[in-house]
Structure formats: C-alpha cells, structure tokens
Amino acid sequence: MKRLAAALLFSAPFSIFVTPAIAQAPMPPAPPAIAADKQIPMDQALAAAQAALDTCLKLPRPSAATVEIVDLNGLPKVLLSADGARTNSFDYMKMKAHTVLKKGMGSAAYGKTAKLTPGQPLEGDPLLTQYGGGLPIMRNGVMVGAISVSGPTGQIDDDACAAAGAAKFHF
C-alpha cells in the first residue's frame, strides 16, 4: 500500500505534462439552427428514403442503391443502403446532396448548366457533380433539404428513385 501511495505521489506532478497531449480536441461549433418551418419531419424522411430504395429495387434492372435525406445544413436525417450496395455509392450520394444544397437545383439539372473542364473540379469544388440522383426537397416553394440516390444502374434510374422518394413529402 505504501508503494502505491509513493508511486502516485511521485507520478502526479508529471501528469500535468501528459494530460494536454492526450486531451480531446475541442468540439466544432454547432451548425446553425434550422427554422421550424424548414425542418424535415423524421417520419416523412424515413418514408421518403424507403420509397426511393423500394423503387430502385423494383426497377427492370434492380438497383442496390444508397439513399440519403439531408437537412439544409447537410446533416443526414436518414441514410439507407440496400443489401449489396457498392461502397462508392456513398461518395456519389454525398456529392449529389452537396450539389443540390449548394446550387439549389437537382444534380442532373445542374449538370446541364455546368461548364465541364476535363481533369478539373466543377467550379473549383470537388464535391459538385453533374450526375443525376439528387433532388431538392421543397416546402411551399422553398428548399428544406435534399434527397440523393446512388446505385449501380446509372443516373437516370437514380433520378427516378429520388423522385419517388421526394413525392412522399407532404408539408
């Protein structure tokens, strides 16, 4: 017991030097609050994501897609991934949602207006994409979030699945 007390007494002053090195990094600031009239209800987000995924799985060429509903801060409300979804579908899904939120239009619609330069990110933003599958979620003519879909059968199917999901919102 005396040895333990001596060891603790001896090591306590040195803990001052070690503690800052292993301290947890400060938390980033919270995202801005979203007004109540621009929030996405969880039950509708779940229904929309499930409808989008079900639509993808019922296509003539079933698509094991990944679906995401994000709020105006880009924070996920719902993320669903079909059995067998490809790992790269997450990256494209995120890019499509980012494009919708940043440009205020569907990712395919943006792709039709974008100036493509081979080897260069669109408008200098590596997260923008011209591929379909991302659509805005609208409430009374105002965007409140985005739905994005990415699957292996291509952007036309992704857009159709996203549209089926977006149709489930009723504000």
LUMZA-107637 format. One record per residue: residue number from 1; residue in one letter; x, y, z of N, C-alpha, C, O in turn. Coordinates in nm, 3 decimals, decimal comma, m for minus. Example, Ala and Ser with C-alpha at 12.3 -4.5 7.8 and 13.67 -1.06 7.14 Angstrom:
BEGIN
<node 1; "a"; <1,319; m0,569; 0,780>; <1,230; m0,450; 0,780>; <1,320; m0,330; 0,780>; <1,424; m0,332; 0,846>>
<node 2; "s"; <1,285; m0,225; 0,708>; <1,367; m0,106; 0,714>; <1,290; 0,003; 0,787>; <1,341; 0,114; 0,804>>
//
This chain:
BEGIN
<node 1; "m"; <0,082; m0,119; 0,000>; <0,000; 0,000; 0,000>; <0,086; 0,125; 0,000>; <0,057; 0,223; m0,068>>
<node 2; "k"; <0,197; 0,119; 0,080>; <0,287; 0,233; 0,086>; <0,353; 0,257; m0,049>; <0,376; 0,372; m0,087>>
<node 3; "r"; <0,384; 0,149; m0,120>; <0,445; 0,163; m0,253>; <0,351; 0,230; m0,352>; <0,391; 0,314; m0,431>>
<node 4; "l"; <0,224; 0,191; m0,345>; <0,124; 0,251; m0,434>; <0,110; 0,400; m0,405>; <0,105; 0,481; m0,497>>
<node 5; "a"; <0,105; 0,435; m0,279>; <0,093; 0,576; m0,241>; <0,216; 0,653; m0,286>; <0,204; 0,766; m0,332>>
<node 6; "a"; <0,334; 0,594; m0,273>; <0,456; 0,661; m0,316>; <0,459; 0,677; m0,467>; <0,502; 0,781; m0,518>>
<node 7; "a"; <0,415; 0,576; m0,539>; <0,413; 0,582; m0,685>; <0,317; 0,690; m0,732>; <0,349; 0,766; m0,824>>
<node 8; "l"; <0,200; 0,698; m0,671>; <0,103; 0,801; m0,709>; <0,153; 0,940; m0,676>; <0,136; 1,034; m0,754>>
<node 9; "l"; <0,215; 0,952; m0,561>; <0,269; 1,081; m0,519>; <0,380; 1,126; m0,613>; <0,388; 1,244; m0,648>>
<node 10; "f"; <0,465; 1,033; m0,653>; <0,576; 1,065; m0,742>; <0,527; 1,097; m0,884>; <0,580; 1,188; m0,947>>
<node 11; "s"; <0,426; 1,023; m0,935>; <0,382; 1,040; m1,074>; <0,282; 1,154; m1,093>; <0,266; 1,201; m1,205>>
<node 12; "a"; <0,215; 1,198; m0,989>; <0,113; 1,303; m1,002>; <0,166; 1,431; m1,064>; <0,100; 1,485; m1,153>>
<node 13; "p"; <0,281; 1,483; m1,023>; <0,329; 1,608; m1,086>; <0,356; 1,593; m1,235>; <0,342; 1,690; m1,310>>
<node 14; "f"; <0,395; 1,475; m1,279>; <0,426; 1,455; m1,420>; <0,302; 1,442; m1,507>; <0,310; 1,458; m1,628>>
<node 15; "s"; <0,188; 1,414; m1,446>; <0,064; 1,401; m1,524>; <0,023; 1,534; m1,587>; <m0,053; 1,537; m1,684>>
<node 16; "i"; <0,073; 1,645; m1,533>; <0,042; 1,776; m1,590>; <0,097; 1,785; m1,732>; <0,036; 1,848; m1,819>>
<node 17; "f"; <0,213; 1,721; m1,755>; <0,276; 1,729; m1,886>; <0,212; 1,635; m1,986>; <0,214; 1,662; m2,106>>
<node 18; "v"; <0,157; 1,527; m1,940>; <0,098; 1,427; m2,028>; <m0,046; 1,460; m2,065>; <m0,087; 1,438; m2,179>>
<node 19; "t"; <m0,120; 1,513; m1,972>; <m0,263; 1,536; m1,992>; <m0,294; 1,621; m2,115>; <m0,381; 1,582; m2,193>>
<node 20; "p"; <m0,227; 1,736; m2,138>; <m0,260; 1,815; m2,256>; <m0,237; 1,739; m2,387>; <m0,309; 1,761; m2,484>>
<node 21; "a"; <m0,140; 1,651; m2,390>; <m0,108; 1,579; m2,512>; <m0,218; 1,479; m2,549>; <m0,238; 1,450; m2,666>>
<node 22; "i"; <m0,288; 1,428; m2,450>; <m0,391; 1,329; m2,480>; <m0,533; 1,385; m2,460>; <m0,630; 1,311; m2,466>>
<node 23; "a"; <m0,542; 1,513; m2,438>; <m0,674; 1,574; m2,418>; <m0,754; 1,569; m2,548>; <m0,697; 1,573; m2,657>>
<node 24; "q"; <m0,883; 1,560; m2,536>; <m0,971; 1,556; m2,652>; <m0,975; 1,693; m2,719>; <m0,975; 1,797; m2,652>>
<node 25; "a"; <m0,978; 1,692; m2,852>; <m0,986; 1,817; m2,927>; <m1,119; 1,885; m2,897>; <m1,219; 1,818; m2,870>>
<node 26; "p"; <m1,122; 2,016; m2,903>; <m1,248; 2,086; m2,876>; <m1,352; 2,053; m2,983>; <m1,319; 2,027; m3,099>>
<node 27; "m"; <m1,476; 2,054; m2,942>; <m1,586; 2,025; m3,034>; <m1,602; 2,139; m3,132>; <m1,587; 2,256; m3,095>>
<node 28; "p"; <m1,632; 2,107; m3,259>; <m1,658; 2,215; m3,354>; <m1,789; 2,284; m3,317>; <m1,872; 2,227; m3,247>>
<node 29; "p"; <m1,807; 2,406; m3,364>; <m1,932; 2,476; m3,331>; <m2,053; 2,402; m3,392>; <m2,042; 2,337; m3,495>>
<node 30; "a"; <m2,164; 2,415; m3,326>; <m2,288; 2,352; m3,375>; <m2,330; 2,421; m3,504>; <m2,307; 2,541; m3,520>>
<node 31; "p"; <m2,392; 2,348; m3,596>; <m2,440; 2,412; m3,719>; <m2,553; 2,510; m3,685>; <m2,614; 2,500; m3,578>>
<node 32; "p"; <m2,580; 2,602; m3,775>; <m2,688; 2,698; m3,747>; <m2,821; 2,626; m3,727>; <m2,849; 2,524; m3,791>>
<node 33; "a"; <m2,902; 2,680; m3,639>; <m3,034; 2,622; m3,615>; <m3,121; 2,639; m3,740>; <m3,112; 2,740; m3,810>>
<node 34; "i"; <m3,203; 2,540; m3,766>; <m3,293; 2,544; m3,880>; <m3,431; 2,583; m3,828>; <m3,481; 2,524; m3,733>>
<node 35; "a"; <m3,492; 2,682; m3,891>; <m3,625; 2,729; m3,850>; <m3,724; 2,613; m3,856>; <m3,711; 2,524; m3,940>>
<node 36; "a"; <m3,821; 2,615; m3,769>; <m3,920; 2,507; m3,760>; <m3,989; 2,481; m3,893>; <m4,018; 2,365; m3,925>>
<node 37; "d"; <m4,017; 2,586; m3,971>; <m4,087; 2,567; m4,099>; <m3,995; 2,512; m4,208>; <m4,041; 2,487; m4,320>>
<node 38; "k"; <m3,867; 2,493; m4,178>; <m3,772; 2,437; m4,275>; <m3,713; 2,304; m4,229>; <m3,618; 2,254; m4,288>>
<node 39; "q"; <m3,770; 2,248; m4,122>; <m3,722; 2,119; m4,073>; <m3,794; 2,006; m4,145>; <m3,908; 2,020; m4,191>>
<node 40; "i"; <m3,726; 1,894; m4,154>; <m3,780; 1,776; m4,221>; <m3,826; 1,679; m4,112>; <m3,744; 1,632; m4,034>>
<node 41; "p"; <m3,956; 1,648; m4,106>; <m4,004; 1,552; m4,005>; <m3,943; 1,414; m4,028>; <m3,935; 1,366; m4,141>>
<node 42; "m"; <m3,900; 1,350; m3,921>; <m3,834; 1,220; m3,930>; <m3,921; 1,114; m3,995>; <m3,872; 1,034; m4,074>>
<node 43; "d"; <m4,050; 1,112; m3,963>; <m4,137; 1,009; m4,021>; <m4,145; 1,024; m4,173>; <m4,147; 0,924; m4,245>>
<node 44; "q"; <m4,149; 1,147; m4,222>; <m4,153; 1,169; m4,366>; <m4,019; 1,137; m4,431>; <m4,014; 1,084; m4,542>>
<node 45; "a"; <m3,910; 1,168; m4,362>; <m3,777; 1,136; m4,415>; <m3,759; 0,984; m4,429>; <m3,707; 0,936; m4,530>>
<node 46; "l"; <m3,803; 0,910; m4,328>; <m3,795; 0,764; m4,335>; <m3,880; 0,708; m4,448>; <m3,835; 0,622; m4,523>>
<node 47; "a"; <m4,003; 0,757; m4,460>; <m4,093; 0,710; m4,566>; <m4,036; 0,742; m4,704>; <m4,044; 0,660; m4,795>>
<node 48; "a"; <m3,979; 0,860; m4,719>; <m3,923; 0,901; m4,848>; <m3,802; 0,816; m4,885>; <m3,790; 0,770; m4,999>>
<node 49; "a"; <m3,714; 0,794; m4,790>; <m3,595; 0,713; m4,817>; <m3,634; 0,570; m4,851>; <m3,578; 0,510; m4,942>>
<node 50; "q"; <m3,731; 0,515; m4,778>; <m3,775; 0,378; m4,805>; <m3,841; 0,369; m4,941>; <m3,819; 0,271; m5,013>>
<node 51; "a"; <m3,923; 0,469; m4,979>; <m3,987; 0,469; m5,110>; <m3,884; 0,476; m5,222>; <m3,897; 0,407; m5,323>>
<node 52; "a"; <m3,781; 0,558; m5,203>; <m3,676; 0,568; m5,304>; <m3,603; 0,434; m5,319>; <m3,581; 0,388; m5,431>>
<node 53; "l"; <m3,568; 0,373; m5,208>; <m3,496; 0,245; m5,212>; <m3,584; 0,135; m5,272>; <m3,537; 0,056; m5,353>>
<node 54; "d"; <m3,712; 0,130; m5,232>; <m3,803; 0,031; m5,289>; <m3,817; 0,048; m5,440>; <m3,820; m0,051; m5,514>>
<node 55; "t"; <m3,824; 0,173; m5,486>; <m3,834; 0,199; m5,630>; <m3,710; 0,147; m5,702>; <m3,722; 0,086; m5,808>>
<node 56; "c"; <m3,594; 0,171; m5,646>; <m3,469; 0,123; m5,707>; <m3,466; m0,030; m5,715>; <m3,420; m0,087; m5,815>>
<node 57; "l"; <m3,514; m0,095; m5,610>; <m3,511; m0,241; m5,608>; <m3,614; m0,304; m5,700>; <m3,604; m0,423; m5,733>>
<node 58; "k"; <m3,715; m0,225; m5,744>; <m3,820; m0,278; m5,832>; <m3,800; m0,238; m5,978>; <m3,886; m0,264; m6,062>>
<node 59; "l"; <m3,688; m0,175; m6,010>; <m3,660; m0,138; m6,148>; <m3,642; m0,263; m6,233>; <m3,613; m0,370; m6,180>>
<node 60; "p"; <m3,658; m0,251; m6,367>; <m3,632; m0,368; m6,453>; <m3,494; m0,429; m6,429>; <m3,478; m0,551; m6,430>>
<node 61; "r"; <m3,396; m0,344; m6,406>; <m3,264; m0,389; m6,360>; <m3,253; m0,342; m6,216>; <m3,212; m0,228; m6,193>>
<node 62; "p"; <m3,287; m0,426; m6,117>; <m3,287; m0,382; m5,977>; <m3,154; m0,316; m5,938>; <m3,046; m0,363; m5,973>>
<node 63; "s"; <m3,166; m0,207; m5,866>; <m3,050; m0,127; m5,828>; <m3,031; m0,129; m5,677>; <m3,113; m0,077; m5,602>>
<node 64; "a"; <m2,922; m0,191; m5,633>; <m2,887; m0,193; m5,491>; <m2,826; m0,057; m5,457>; <m2,705; m0,040; m5,457>>
<node 65; "a"; <m2,912; 0,038; m5,430>; <m2,872; 0,178; m5,415>; <m2,854; 0,218; m5,270>; <m2,887; 0,145; m5,177>>
<node 66; "t"; <m2,799; 0,337; m5,255>; <m2,786; 0,403; m5,126>; <m2,865; 0,533; m5,135>; <m2,856; 0,605; m5,234>>
<node 67; "v"; <m2,944; 0,562; m5,031>; <m3,033; 0,679; m5,030>; <m3,004; 0,761; m4,906>; <m2,982; 0,707; m4,797>>
<node 68; "e"; <m3,006; 0,893; m4,923>; <m2,984; 0,981; m4,809>; <m3,080; 1,099; m4,816>; <m3,107; 1,154; m4,923>>
<node 69; "i"; <m3,131; 1,136; m4,699>; <m3,210; 1,259; m4,683>; <m3,125; 1,349; m4,594>; <m3,085; 1,309; m4,484>>
<node 70; "v"; <m3,098; 1,472; m4,640>; <m3,020; 1,566; m4,560>; <m3,099; 1,693; m4,536>; <m3,186; 1,730; m4,616>>
<node 71; "d"; <m3,067; 1,761; m4,424>; <m3,131; 1,889; m4,396>; <m3,051; 2,002; m4,462>; <m2,955; 1,976; m4,534>>
<node 72; "l"; <m3,090; 2,125; m4,436>; <m3,024; 2,240; m4,500>; <m2,878; 2,256; m4,458>; <m2,801; 2,320; m4,529>>
<node 73; "n"; <m2,840; 2,199; m4,346>; <m2,701; 2,203; m4,303>; <m2,619; 2,089; m4,363>; <m2,499; 2,079; m4,338>>
<node 74; "g"; <m2,684; 2,004; m4,441>; <m2,615; 1,890; m4,499>; <m2,602; 1,773; m4,403>; <m2,530; 1,677; m4,432>>
<node 75; "l"; <m2,671; 1,781; m4,289>; <m2,664; 1,673; m4,191>; <m2,765; 1,565; m4,227>; <m2,880; 1,595; m4,257>>
<node 76; "p"; <m2,723; 1,438; m4,223>; <m2,814; 1,330; m4,259>; <m2,930; 1,318; m4,162>; <m2,912; 1,320; m4,040>>
<node 77; "k"; <m3,050; 1,306; m4,216>; <m3,170; 1,272; m4,138>; <m3,189; 1,121; m4,144>; <m3,221; 1,056; m4,044>>
<node 78; "v"; <m3,169; 1,066; m4,265>; <m3,185; 0,922; m4,288>; <m3,082; 0,879; m4,393>; <m3,058; 0,951; m4,490>>
<node 79; "l"; <m3,025; 0,763; m4,372>; <m2,936; 0,703; m4,471>; <m2,971; 0,555; m4,477>; <m2,961; 0,485; m4,376>>
<node 80; "l"; <m3,011; 0,508; m4,594>; <m3,042; 0,366; m4,613>; <m2,955; 0,312; m4,725>; <m2,928; 0,381; m4,824>>
<node 81; "s"; <m2,913; 0,189; m4,709>; <m2,831; 0,124; m4,809>; <m2,885; m0,016; m4,831>; <m2,902; m0,093; m4,737>>
<node 82; "a"; <m2,913; m0,049; m4,958>; <m2,965; m0,182; m4,990>; <m2,857; m0,287; m4,969>; <m2,738; m0,258; m4,977>>
<node 83; "d"; <m2,899; m0,409; m4,943>; <m2,805; m0,521; m4,938>; <m2,732; m0,527; m5,072>; <m2,796; m0,524; m5,177>>
<node 84; "g"; <m2,602; m0,535; m5,068>; <m2,523; m0,545; m5,191>; <m2,486; m0,410; m5,252>; <m2,430; m0,407; m5,362>>
<node 85; "a"; <m2,516; m0,299; m5,184>; <m2,480; m0,168; m5,238>; <m2,328; m0,157; m5,246>; <m2,256; m0,210; m5,162>>
<node 86; "r"; <m2,282; m0,087; m5,348>; <m2,139; m0,068; m5,367>; <m2,087; 0,040; m5,273>; <m2,158; 0,135; m5,240>>
<node 87; "t"; <m1,963; 0,025; m5,231>; <m1,906; 0,122; m5,138>; <m1,895; 0,261; m5,199>; <m1,909; 0,360; m5,127>>
<node 88; "n"; <m1,870; 0,272; m5,329>; <m1,857; 0,404; m5,390>; <m1,990; 0,477; m5,401>; <m1,992; 0,597; m5,429>>
<node 89; "s"; <m2,101; 0,407; m5,381>; <m2,231; 0,475; m5,388>; <m2,245; 0,580; m5,278>; <m2,317; 0,678; m5,295>>
<node 90; "f"; <m2,177; 0,561; m5,165>; <m2,183; 0,659; m5,057>; <m2,120; 0,791; m5,100>; <m2,173; 0,898; m5,071>>
<node 91; "d"; <m2,007; 0,782; m5,168>; <m1,939; 0,905; m5,213>; <m2,025; 0,983; m5,311>; <m2,041; 1,105; m5,298>>
<node 92; "y"; <m2,080; 0,914; m5,410>; <m2,163; 0,983; m5,510>; <m2,291; 1,037; m5,448>; <m2,337; 1,146; m5,483>>
<node 93; "m"; <m2,348; 0,961; m5,356>; <m2,470; 1,007; m5,288>; <m2,443; 1,138; m5,214>; <m2,523; 1,231; m5,222>>
<node 94; "k"; <m2,331; 1,145; m5,142>; <m2,294; 1,267; m5,069>; <m2,272; 1,383; m5,165>; <m2,316; 1,495; m5,138>>
<node 95; "m"; <m2,206; 1,358; m5,277>; <m2,179; 1,463; m5,375>; <m2,309; 1,517; m5,435>; <m2,322; 1,637; m5,457>>
<node 96; "k"; <m2,402; 1,429; m5,460>; <m2,530; 1,472; m5,519>; <m2,607; 1,560; m5,420>; <m2,662; 1,662; m5,459>>
<node 97; "a"; <m2,609; 1,521; m5,294>; <m2,676; 1,603; m5,192>; <m2,607; 1,738; m5,178>; <m2,674; 1,841; m5,167>>
<node 98; "h"; <m2,476; 1,738; m5,178>; <m2,399; 1,863; m5,168>; <m2,432; 1,955; m5,285>; <m2,450; 2,076; m5,268>>
<node 99; "t"; <m2,439; 1,898; m5,403>; <m2,469; 1,977; m5,523>; <m2,607; 2,041; m5,512>; <m2,623; 2,159; m5,544>>
<node 100; "v"; <m2,705; 1,965; m5,469>; <m2,841; 2,018; m5,453>; <m2,842; 2,134; m5,355>; <m2,899; 2,239; m5,383>>
<node 101; "l"; <m2,780; 2,115; m5,240>; <m2,782; 2,219; m5,137>; <m2,706; 2,344; m5,182>; <m2,748; 2,456; m5,154>>
<node 102; "k"; <m2,594; 2,324; m5,250>; <m2,512; 2,439; m5,290>; <m2,572; 2,513; m5,409>; <m2,562; 2,636; m5,417>>
<node 103; "k"; <m2,633; 2,440; m5,501>; <m2,682; 2,502; m5,624>; <m2,833; 2,528; m5,624>; <m2,883; 2,602; m5,709>>
<node 104; "g"; <m2,905; 2,468; m5,529>; <m3,049; 2,493; m5,520>; <m3,129; 2,430; m5,632>; <m3,239; 2,476; m5,663>>
<node 105; "m"; <m3,076; 2,327; m5,692>; <m3,146; 2,256; m5,801>; <m3,100; 2,111; m5,801>; <m3,004; 2,074; m5,735>>
<node 106; "g"; <m3,172; 2,029; m5,877>; <m3,134; 1,889; m5,888>; <m2,994; 1,875; m5,946>; <m2,949; 1,961; m6,023>>
<node 107; "s"; <m2,926; 1,768; m5,910>; <m2,789; 1,750; m5,957>; <m2,782; 1,730; m6,108>; <m2,687; 1,776; m6,171>>
<node 108; "a"; <m2,881; 1,663; m6,168>; <m2,883; 1,648; m6,314>; <m2,909; 1,782; m6,382>; <m2,847; 1,812; m6,485>>
<node 109; "a"; <m2,999; 1,862; m6,326>; <m3,026; 1,995; m6,382>; <m2,901; 2,081; m6,376>; <m2,871; 2,154; m6,470>>
<node 110; "y"; <m2,829; 2,073; m6,266>; <m2,703; 2,147; m6,256>; <m2,604; 2,097; m6,361>; <m2,534; 2,177; m6,423>>
<node 111; "g"; <m2,599; 1,966; m6,380>; <m2,507; 1,908; m6,478>; <m2,528; 1,961; m6,618>; <m2,433; 1,971; m6,696>>
<node 112; "k"; <m2,652; 1,995; m6,650>; <m2,682; 2,050; m6,784>; <m2,631; 2,193; m6,800>; <m2,611; 2,239; m6,913>>
<node 113; "t"; <m2,610; 2,263; m6,689>; <m2,564; 2,402; m6,695>; <m2,415; 2,416; m6,663>; <m2,356; 2,520; m6,690>>
<node 114; "a"; <m2,355; 2,311; m6,608>; <m2,217; 2,319; m6,562>; <m2,119; 2,325; m6,679>; <m2,141; 2,264; m6,783>>
<node 115; "k"; <m2,014; 2,400; m6,659>; <m1,905; 2,408; m6,757>; <m1,801; 2,304; m6,718>; <m1,727; 2,322; m6,622>>
<node 116; "l"; <m1,798; 2,195; m6,793>; <m1,707; 2,085; m6,761>; <m1,570; 2,108; m6,822>; <m1,558; 2,135; m6,942>>
<node 117; "t"; <m1,467; 2,098; m6,740>; <m1,328; 2,104; m6,786>; <m1,262; 1,974; m6,744>; <m1,249; 1,947; m6,625>>
<node 118; "p"; <m1,220; 1,892; m6,842>; <m1,161; 1,762; m6,806>; <m1,047; 1,777; m6,705>; <m0,957; 1,860; m6,720>>
<node 119; "g"; <m1,053; 1,695; m6,603>; <m0,950; 1,693; m6,501>; <m0,963; 1,801; m6,394>; <m0,881; 1,807; m6,303>>
<node 120; "q"; <m1,064; 1,886; m6,405>; <m1,082; 1,994; m6,308>; <m1,215; 1,978; m6,234>; <m1,314; 1,937; m6,294>>
<node 121; "p"; <m1,217; 2,009; m6,104>; <m1,345; 2,003; m6,032>; <m1,439; 2,113; m6,082>; <m1,394; 2,220; m6,123>>
<node 122; "l"; <m1,566; 2,085; m6,080>; <m1,666; 2,183; m6,122>; <m1,658; 2,305; m6,032>; <m1,666; 2,293; m5,910>>
<node 123; "e"; <m1,643; 2,420; m6,091>; <m1,637; 2,547; m6,018>; <m1,536; 2,544; m5,903>; <m1,551; 2,615; m5,804>>
<node 124; "g"; <m1,433; 2,462; m5,916>; <m1,331; 2,452; m5,813>; <m1,374; 2,376; m5,689>; <m1,299; 2,371; m5,592>>
<node 125; "d"; <m1,492; 2,317; m5,691>; <m1,546; 2,244; m5,575>; <m1,546; 2,095; m5,607>; <m1,627; 2,050; m5,689>>
<node 126; "p"; <m1,459; 2,017; m5,545>; <m1,452; 1,874; m5,576>; <m1,575; 1,794; m5,534>; <m1,588; 1,677; m5,569>>
<node 127; "l"; <m1,666; 1,856; m5,459>; <m1,787; 1,784; m5,416>; <m1,906; 1,808; m5,508>; <m2,010; 1,744; m5,491>>
<node 128; "l"; <m1,895; 1,898; m5,604>; <m2,003; 1,918; m5,700>; <m2,001; 1,806; m5,803>; <m1,894; 1,758; m5,841>>
<node 129; "t"; <m2,118; 1,766; m5,848>; <m2,127; 1,662; m5,951>; <m2,235; 1,697; m6,051>; <m2,331; 1,767; m6,020>>
<node 130; "q"; <m2,219; 1,646; m6,172>; <m2,317; 1,668; m6,277>; <m2,411; 1,548; m6,293>; <m2,498; 1,550; m6,379>>
<node 131; "y"; <m2,394; 1,446; m6,212>; <m2,474; 1,324; m6,226>; <m2,609; 1,335; m6,157>; <m2,620; 1,392; m6,049>>
<node 132; "g"; <m2,711; 1,280; m6,221>; <m2,846; 1,280; m6,167>; <m2,859; 1,189; m6,046>; <m2,778; 1,098; m6,025>>
<node 133; "g"; <m2,963; 1,216; m5,967>; <m2,990; 1,136; m5,848>; <m3,006; 1,220; m5,724>; <m3,042; 1,169; m5,618>>
<node 134; "g"; <m2,981; 1,349; m5,736>; <m3,001; 1,441; m5,624>; <m3,112; 1,538; m5,656>; <m3,110; 1,601; m5,762>>
<node 135; "l"; <m3,209; 1,552; m5,567>; <m3,322; 1,643; m5,588>; <m3,347; 1,724; m5,461>; <m3,327; 1,676; m5,350>>
<node 136; "p"; <m3,392; 1,848; m5,480>; <m3,428; 1,927; m5,361>; <m3,558; 1,878; m5,300>; <m3,646; 1,828; m5,371>>
<node 137; "i"; <m3,570; 1,892; m5,170>; <m3,696; 1,868; m5,100>; <m3,757; 2,005; m5,078>; <m3,699; 2,090; m5,011>>
<node 138; "m"; <m3,874; 2,026; m5,134>; <m3,936; 2,158; m5,133>; <m4,057; 2,161; m5,038>; <m4,132; 2,064; m5,026>>
<node 139; "r"; <m4,071; 2,276; m4,973>; <m4,187; 2,301; m4,886>; <m4,238; 2,441; m4,918>; <m4,168; 2,540; m4,893>>
<node 140; "n"; <m4,357; 2,450; m4,974>; <m4,415; 2,579; m5,013>; <m4,321; 2,659; m5,102>; <m4,307; 2,781; m5,086>>
<node 141; "g"; <m4,256; 2,591; m5,196>; <m4,167; 2,658; m5,290>; <m4,029; 2,691; m5,235>; <m3,951; 2,757; m5,304>>
<node 142; "v"; <m3,997; 2,647; m5,114>; <m3,868; 2,676; m5,052>; <m3,797; 2,543; m5,024>; <m3,856; 2,449; m4,971>>
<node 143; "m"; <m3,669; 2,537; m5,059>; <m3,592; 2,415; m5,034>; <m3,569; 2,397; m4,884>; <m3,528; 2,490; m4,815>>
<node 144; "v"; <m3,595; 2,275; m4,835>; <m3,574; 2,244; m4,694>; <m3,470; 2,133; m4,674>; <m3,437; 2,099; m4,561>>
<node 145; "g"; <m3,421; 2,078; m4,784>; <m3,323; 1,971; m4,775>; <m3,303; 1,908; m4,911>; <m3,341; 1,964; m5,014>>
<node 146; "a"; <m3,244; 1,789; m4,909>; <m3,218; 1,718; m5,034>; <m3,235; 1,569; m5,013>; <m3,216; 1,516; m4,904>>
<node 147; "i"; <m3,273; 1,501; m5,121>; <m3,273; 1,356; m5,125>; <m3,174; 1,318; m5,234>; <m3,177; 1,374; m5,344>>
<node 148; "s"; <m3,088; 1,223; m5,205>; <m2,991; 1,179; m5,304>; <m2,987; 1,027; m5,307>; <m3,000; 0,960; m5,205>>
<node 149; "v"; <m2,970; 0,976; m5,429>; <m2,969; 0,832; m5,453>; <m2,850; 0,800; m5,543>; <m2,822; 0,872; m5,639>>
<node 150; "s"; <m2,781; 0,693; m5,511>; <m2,673; 0,646; m5,597>; <m2,676; 0,495; m5,600>; <m2,673; 0,428; m5,497>>
<node 151; "g"; <m2,683; 0,443; m5,723>; <m2,686; 0,299; m5,742>; <m2,608; 0,259; m5,865>; <m2,559; 0,346; m5,938>>
<node 152; "p"; <m2,595; 0,129; m5,889>; <m2,510; 0,081; m5,999>; <m2,573; 0,087; m6,137>; <m2,504; 0,060; m6,235>>
<node 153; "t"; <m2,702; 0,121; m6,149>; <m2,765; 0,118; m6,281>; <m2,767; 0,254; m6,350>; <m2,819; 0,265; m6,461>>
<node 154; "g"; <m2,711; 0,357; m6,289>; <m2,694; 0,484; m6,357>; <m2,783; 0,596; m6,308>; <m2,878; 0,576; m6,232>>
<node 155; "q"; <m2,747; 0,716; m6,355>; <m2,809; 0,838; m6,304>; <m2,955; 0,854; m6,343>; <m3,031; 0,919; m6,270>>
<node 156; "i"; <m2,998; 0,799; m6,454>; <m3,140; 0,810; m6,492>; <m3,225; 0,734; m6,391>; <m3,328; 0,783; m6,346>>
<node 157; "d"; <m3,181; 0,613; m6,356>; <m3,251; 0,535; m6,253>; <m3,243; 0,605; m6,118>; <m3,341; 0,609; m6,044>>
<node 158; "d"; <m3,126; 0,661; m6,086>; <m3,109; 0,731; m5,958>; <m3,208; 0,847; m5,948>; <m3,268; 0,869; m5,843>>
<node 159; "d"; <m3,224; 0,922; m6,057>; <m3,319; 1,034; m6,058>; <m3,462; 0,987; m6,037>; <m3,538; 1,049; m5,962>>
<node 160; "a"; <m3,499; 0,876; m6,102>; <m3,635; 0,822; m6,088>; <m3,660; 0,778; m5,944>; <m3,769; 0,800; m5,890>>
<node 161; "c"; <m3,562; 0,716; m5,882>; <m3,576; 0,671; m5,744>; <m3,586; 0,791; m5,649>; <m3,667; 0,790; m5,556>>
<node 162; "a"; <m3,504; 0,892; m5,673>; <m3,508; 1,013; m5,589>; <m3,644; 1,082; m5,603>; <m3,699; 1,131; m5,505>>
<node 163; "a"; <m3,698; 1,086; m5,725>; <m3,829; 1,150; m5,748>; <m3,939; 1,074; m5,673>; <m4,029; 1,136; m5,616>>
<node 164; "a"; <m3,931; 0,941; m5,672>; <m4,029; 0,861; m5,599>; <m4,021; 0,891; m5,449>; <m4,124; 0,898; m5,381>>
<node 165; "g"; <m3,902; 0,909; m5,398>; <m3,885; 0,942; m5,257>; <m3,934; 1,083; m5,228>; <m4,004; 1,104; m5,129>>
<node 166; "a"; <m3,897; 1,179; m5,313>; <m3,937; 1,318; m5,291>; <m4,089; 1,333; m5,292>; <m4,143; 1,421; m5,224>>
<node 167; "a"; <m4,157; 1,249; m5,368>; <m4,303; 1,255; m5,376>; <m4,371; 1,219; m5,243>; <m4,488; 1,249; m5,224>>
<node 168; "k"; <m4,297; 1,155; m5,154>; <m4,355; 1,114; m5,025>; <m4,366; 1,228; m4,925>; <m4,434; 1,216; m4,823>>
<node 169; "f"; <m4,299; 1,340; m4,952>; <m4,306; 1,452; m4,858>; <m4,437; 1,525; m4,875>; <m4,479; 1,555; m4,987>>
<node 170; "h"; <m4,502; 1,555; m4,763>; <m4,630; 1,629; m4,764>; <m4,628; 1,726; m4,647>; <m4,657; 1,690; m4,533>>
<node 171; "f"; <m4,594; 1,849; m4,679>; <m4,584; 1,950; m4,574>; <m4,711; 2,031; m4,568>; <m4,722; 2,123; m4,486>>
//
